[in-house]
Amino acid sequence: MSFDPETLPGGGLGWMDGTGEQAGVVLSTRVRLARNVEGYAFSGRAREGERLRVLSQVRDALSVIPAARDGVLVRVDQLEEPDRQLLHERHVVSKELAALDTGTPPRSGAAVHVGRDVAIMVNEEDHLRIQAMRSGLDLDRAFADARDIDVELGQRVPFAYHREFGFLTACPTNVGTGLRASVLVHLPALVLTKEIGRVLVGLQQVGLTYRGLYGEGSEVIGNLFQISNQTTLGKSEQDLLDYLQDIVRHVIEKELEARKVLLRDAEYILEDKLWRAYGTLRYARSLSFDEAMNFLSGVRLAAGLKLIDGLSVYILNELLVFTQSAHLSAREGRVLTEDEASVVRAAFVRETLERAAQ
């Protein structure tokens, strides 16, 4: 593989350091602002020359604004698929920008500017997707990071804006503030107590939505749920953030209550289930990604309940990212088959857990 992700600030992984409020339940917080450059067709309908001009205009602006000074621009349209997949696994780019699973190359002009806590996708569904990620529950700081870039960039690049409707976007659900905020939460106790269905229905009833690890179109795996707002029109950014935060806090409370119930009513059954998960990860010789995520969910719960010592949130987050296929291929220096990846994955998990136990 030709692309080295370690050339990115923080490797593009600042969000997984295991700090922040409620880091034992909340893996990360993301705030994304959708923007389009005035005078150009939206990315999906723009001609190649228009997309390249958008990229040039944005790149020139980013090179001089203080908030983006330490960032690195990566031409996604010039990367091979394994490298694009790796960036996606680090939550740096979307599946759409990386053109994964489409059988076609990325659209010309597809790029991402990566900083420590902010990544700016260029020529995705919208010309710009400014996304800030933070570890734990930290919506205000994530929004501040994205807003700083947005304000400075908007002073140099004219954004498409309507006096009545707000920022104009390719998808009508993003019109207005263009803000989509999401919180990635681990809810194993609600799943085990069979309360998760009620919680998820409740989210939809109050105007929020949930998705899997990689947002829209991804399946829930490892009891990881991404909770986000659905609409942006008619409310201020702060109203949207406050509302999401209040609901997420309520979900966290439900999860912590469910953990207490499990310890009270089924302590031995729970401990047996979680230690079996840990034992499997410590000694398995082959693990599919789904197996690894489900067992890691049990180990993450065990660490949160203080049943297992020496496993930090950072180590668990590291396993979540580095056990995915593109990272395993990068580790081996070649593209792996699914069976080969399962063997390498199991070895990596064993080595990581063994180091943590020392």
C-alpha positions in Angstrom: 0.0 0.0 0.0 1.4 3.4 -1.0 -0.6 5.6 1.4 0.7 6.0 5.0 -2.1 7.1 7.4 0.5 8.1 10.0 1.2 11.1 7.9 -2.1 12.5 9.0 -2.3 14.6 12.2 -2.8 12.1 15.0 -3.3 9.4 12.4 -6.8 10.7 12.0 -7.6 8.9 15.2 -7.8 11.7 17.8 -11.5 10.7 18.5 -10.6 7.3 20.0 -8.3 8.3 22.8 -10.8 7.2 25.4 -11.2 10.5 27.2 -14.2 12.8 27.5 -17.4 12.6 29.4 -19.0 9.1 29.7 -16.2 7.6 27.7 -17.1 4.1 29.0 -20.4 4.3 27.2 -19.9 6.9 24.6 -17.1 6.1 22.1 -17.2 9.4 20.1 -19.1 12.5 19.2 -19.3 13.8 15.7 -20.7 17.1 14.4 -20.9 17.6 10.6 -21.7 20.8 8.7 -22.8 20.5 5.0 -21.9 23.4 2.8 -21.8 24.1 -1.0 -19.9 26.6 -3.0 -22.0 29.2 -4.6 -22.2 29.2 -8.4 -21.5 25.4 -8.9 -23.9 22.5 -9.4 -24.0 20.1 -6.5 -21.3 17.4 -6.6 -23.5 14.6 -8.0 -24.5 16.8 -11.0 -21.4 18.9 -11.4 -19.1 18.3 -14.3 -15.5 17.2 -13.7 -14.1 20.7 -14.3 -16.5 22.2 -11.8 -15.5 19.7 -9.1 -11.9 20.4 -9.7 -12.4 24.1 -9.5 -14.3 23.6 -6.2 -11.3 21.6 -4.9 -8.8 24.2 -6.0 -10.8 27.0 -4.4 -11.2 25.2 -1.1 -7.6 24.0 -1.1 -6.3 27.6 -1.5 -8.5 28.8 1.3 -7.6 26.1 3.7 -3.9 26.8 3.1 -4.2 30.2 4.7 -6.8 29.9 7.5 -5.4 29.4 11.0 -8.0 26.7 12.0 -6.7 24.4 9.2 -3.0 25.3 9.4 -1.8 21.9 10.5 -4.0 19.8 8.2 -3.1 17.5 5.4 -5.0 17.3 2.1 -5.4 13.8 0.6 -6.7 13.3 -2.9 -9.1 10.4 -2.4 -9.7 10.1 -6.1 -6.0 9.2 -6.5 -5.9 6.4 -3.9 -6.3 2.7 -4.4 -9.3 1.1 -2.9 -7.5 -0.5 0.1 -6.2 3.0 1.1 -9.7 4.5 0.7 -11.1 1.7 2.8 -8.5 2.4 5.5 -9.5 6.0 5.7 -13.1 5.0 6.0 -12.3 2.6 8.8 -10.8 5.5 10.7 -14.0 7.5 10.2 -12.0 10.1 8.2 -14.1 9.7 5.0 -17.5 8.4 4.2 -18.2 5.3 2.1 -19.7 7.6 -0.6 -16.6 9.8 -0.9 -14.4 6.7 -1.0 -16.6 5.0 -3.6 -16.6 1.7 -1.7 -18.8 -1.2 -2.8 -19.7 0.7 -6.0 -17.4 -1.0 -8.4 -16.5 2.5 -9.8 -13.7 4.9 -8.9 -14.3 7.9 -6.8 -15.6 11.0 -8.6 -12.9 13.3 -9.8 -12.0 16.0 -7.2 -12.9 13.8 -4.3 -10.5 14.8 -1.4 -10.3 15.1 2.3 -8.4 17.7 4.4 -7.5 16.1 7.7 -6.6 17.9 10.9 -6.2 16.7 14.5 -10.0 16.8 15.3 -11.5 17.9 12.0 -11.8 16.3 8.6 -13.2 18.2 5.6 -14.5 16.1 2.8 -14.6 17.8 -0.6 -16.9 16.8 -3.4 -19.0 14.3 -1.4 -22.8 14.6 -1.7 -22.2 18.3 -0.9 -19.1 20.2 -2.0 -18.0 20.3 1.7 -18.7 18.1 4.7 -16.9 19.7 7.6 -16.8 17.1 10.4 -15.3 17.3 13.8 -15.0 14.3 16.1 -14.3 14.1 19.8 -13.8 11.2 22.3 -16.7 10.7 24.7 -19.8 12.9 24.9 -18.6 16.3 23.8 -21.0 17.9 21.4 -20.2 21.5 22.3 -16.4 21.2 21.6 -17.0 19.2 18.5 -19.4 21.9 17.2 -16.9 24.6 18.2 -14.2 22.8 16.2 -16.4 22.5 13.1 -17.7 26.1 13.4 -14.2 27.6 13.6 -13.4 26.0 10.2 -16.8 26.9 8.8 -16.5 30.6 9.8 -12.9 31.0 8.5 -13.6 29.1 5.3 -16.8 30.9 4.7 -15.0 34.2 4.7 -12.9 33.1 1.7 -15.3 30.8 -0.1 -18.9 31.9 -0.9 -21.3 29.3 0.4 -24.7 28.7 -1.2 -27.2 30.3 1.2 -30.9 31.3 1.0 -32.2 34.1 3.2 -35.3 32.0 4.1 -34.1 28.4 4.0 -30.5 28.8 5.2 -27.6 26.8 3.8 -28.6 25.0 0.6 -27.7 21.3 0.3 -28.0 18.4 -2.1 -30.4 16.6 0.2 -33.5 18.5 1.5 -33.1 17.1 5.0 -29.9 19.0 5.4 -31.2 22.4 4.3 -31.1 25.0 7.0 -28.2 24.7 9.4 -26.6 21.9 7.4 -25.8 20.3 10.8 -25.9 16.6 11.6 -24.7 15.7 15.0 -24.3 12.1 16.2 -23.1 10.2 19.3 -21.7 6.7 19.1 -22.9 4.7 22.2 -22.3 1.2 23.4 -25.6 -0.2 24.8 -25.0 -3.9 25.6 -27.0 -4.0 28.9 -30.1 -2.6 27.2 -29.7 -5.3 24.6 -29.3 -8.1 27.2 -32.3 -6.9 29.2 -34.3 -6.6 26.0 -35.1 -2.9 26.7 -33.3 -1.7 23.5 -36.4 -2.0 21.3 -38.3 0.4 23.5 -35.4 2.8 23.6 -35.0 2.9 19.9 -38.7 3.4 19.2 -38.6 6.2 21.7 -35.7 7.9 19.8 -37.8 7.9 16.6 -40.8 9.3 18.4 -38.8 12.3 19.6 -37.4 13.0 16.1 -34.0 11.3 16.3 -32.6 8.3 14.4 -30.1 5.6 15.0 -27.7 3.8 12.8 -24.7 1.5 13.0 -21.0 2.1 13.5 -20.6 3.9 10.1 -23.8 5.9 10.0 -26.4 5.8 7.3 -26.7 2.4 5.6 -24.6 0.6 8.1 -25.8 -2.3 10.3 -25.7 -2.3 14.1 -22.9 -4.5 15.2 -21.2 -5.0 18.6 -24.1 -3.2 20.3 -22.9 0.1 18.9 -25.6 2.6 18.0 -25.0 6.0 16.4 -27.8 8.4 17.6 -28.3 11.6 15.5 -30.7 14.3 14.6 -32.8 13.9 11.5 -33.7 17.4 10.4 -31.8 20.7 10.5 -34.4 23.2 9.2 -36.2 25.6 11.5 -33.9 25.3 14.6 -30.6 26.8 15.6 -27.4 24.8 15.8 -27.4 25.1 19.6 -31.0 24.0 19.9 -30.3 20.9 17.9 -27.2 20.1 19.9 -28.9 20.7 23.3 -31.8 18.5 22.3 -29.6 15.6 21.1 -27.5 15.9 24.2 -30.5 15.7 26.6 -31.8 12.6 24.8 -28.4 10.9 24.7 -27.9 11.5 28.4 -31.3 9.9 29.1 -30.2 6.9 27.0 -26.9 6.6 28.9 -28.9 6.7 32.2 -31.1 3.8 30.9 -28.0 1.8 30.0 -26.3 2.3 33.4 -29.5 1.3 35.1 -29.7 -1.8 33.0 -26.1 -2.7 34.0 -27.1 -2.4 37.7 -30.1 -4.7 37.1 -27.9 -7.3 35.4 -25.4 -7.3 38.2 -28.2 -7.5 40.8 -30.4 -10.2 39.2 -28.0 -12.2 37.0 -24.5 -11.6 38.3 -23.1 -15.1 37.8 -24.7 -15.5 34.4 -23.4 -12.2 33.3 -19.9 -12.8 34.6 -19.8 -16.2 32.8 -20.9 -14.6 29.5 -18.4 -11.8 29.7 -15.5 -13.9 30.8 -16.3 -16.4 28.0 -16.1 -13.5 25.5 -12.7 -12.4 27.0 -11.4 -16.0 26.9 -12.4 -16.4 23.3 -10.6 -13.3 22.3 -7.5 -14.2 24.3 -7.1 -17.6 22.6 -9.0 -17.8 19.3 -7.0 -18.5 16.2 -9.6 -17.2 13.7 -12.1 -14.4 14.2 -14.5 -12.9 11.6 -15.1 -9.2 12.0 -18.6 -9.7 13.3 -17.3 -12.3 15.9 -14.6 -9.9 17.0 -17.1 -7.0 17.4 -19.6 -9.1 19.4 -17.0 -10.5 21.7 -15.4 -7.1 22.2 -18.8 -5.7 23.1 -18.8 -8.2 26.0 -15.3 -7.3 27.1 -16.1 -3.6 26.9 -19.0 -4.2 29.2 -16.9 -6.3 31.5 -14.3 -3.5 31.7 -17.0 -0.9 32.4 -18.4 -3.0 35.2 -14.8 -3.4 36.6 -14.9 -7.2 36.2 -11.7 -7.1 34.1 -8.7 -5.0 35.1 -6.1 -3.4 32.8 -8.2 -2.8 29.8 -8.5 0.9 29.1 -11.1 2.4 26.8 -8.3 3.4 24.4 -7.2 -0.2 24.0 -10.8 -1.3 23.3 -11.2 1.5 20.8 -7.9 0.6 19.2 -9.2 -3.0 18.7 -12.4 -1.7 17.2 -10.5 0.1 14.4 -7.4 -2.0 13.9 -9.2 -5.3 13.5 -11.0 -4.1 10.4 -9.9 -5.6 7.0 -8.0 -2.7 5.5 -6.0 -2.2 8.6 -5.1 -5.9 8.8 -4.1 -5.8 5.1 -1.9 -2.7 5.8 -0.4 -4.6 8.8 0.6 -7.5 6.5 1.6 -5.3 3.6 -0.8 -7.0 1.1 -4.5 -7.4 0.5 -5.8 -10.3 2.5 -8.6 -12.8 1.7 -11.4 -13.0 4.2 -10.0 -16.3 5.7 -6.5 -14.7 5.9 -7.9 -11.6 7.6 -9.7 -13.8 10.2 -6.4 -15.4 11.2 -4.5 -12.1 11.3 -7.3 -10.5 13.2 -7.3 -13.2 15.9 -3.5 -12.9 16.2 -3.6 -9.1 16.6 -6.4 -9.3 19.3 -4.4 -12.0 21.2 -1.2 -9.9 21.1 -3.1 -6.7 22.2 -4.9 -8.3 25.1 -1.7 -10.1 26.2 0.2 -6.8 26.4 -2.7 -5.2 28.3 -2.6 -8.1 30.8 1.1 -7.6 31.6 
